[in-house]
Amino acid sequence: MPHPGKPLSAVEEVDLAAIRRLIQAWGFARDSGDWDTLADLFHPEGHIAVSWFNGPYAGFVETCRARPSVSFSKHAMAGTRIALNGPHAVAETDVLLFMRGTVEGVEVVGETIIRFLDRIQRREDGIWRVLDRVALYDHDSMAPAIPGAQLSIRAEELADDAPGHRFIAWRLRKAGRTVPHDLPGRGSPAEAALRAEAMAWLETAA
């Protein structure tokens, strides 16, 4: 990553601003159900890996469109740092995922702190789009929405998941979705490998 105090060229400033707008647009489009905008933020062959989905981005959008969530969710896209090399960029964005819904008859609220690690590319049309996104899970919490309500979770249901994603994984499995136990988290070997792969790709820019 370049030093944050290093002066940037006018072209670099324009590119960085465009990438930040792209990342912010994803959260609004996903949470509001603006599926056409959501689809256009990735390249056609784009890939995404989040808690409940790992595959082609087009499939992710179609699944979201066909299976709207019955709970409230909000992706608050926070700070982003970007490494730029011509038409290639690697971005890492803090994301606060808030949810509210009912699990086994109990209304719950949850908060998951995620980082999106993105490979982003500008092609012939001059527009930056995401090529690949992986969610890294840092911290997770969940509690009854109504004070005094009881939420029953057996310890063995959380034992195989890291602290960064155990509650979101539990809730999604209760909703019938498949969530791997080995999601990449802070300081994990998987995170190191993904970061190394992304930075190697950054250096391949023509």
VENWOLIN-V36557 format. One record per run of one state. SS is the DSSP state (a for helix, b for strand, c for the rest). FROM is the first residue (numbers start at 0). TO is the last residue. If there is no record, write none. Layout:
# VENWOLIN-V36557
SS_FROM_TO, SS_FROM_TO
This chain:
# VENWOLIN-V36557
c_0_8, a_9_31, c_32_33, a_34_39, c_40_40, b_41_49, c_50_51, b_52_55, a_56_65, c_66_70, b_71_84, c_85_86, b_87_102, c_103_104, b_105_121, c_122_126, b_127_143, c_144_153, a_154_156, c_157_164, a_165_173, c_174_183, b_184_184, c_185_187, a_188_201, c_202_205
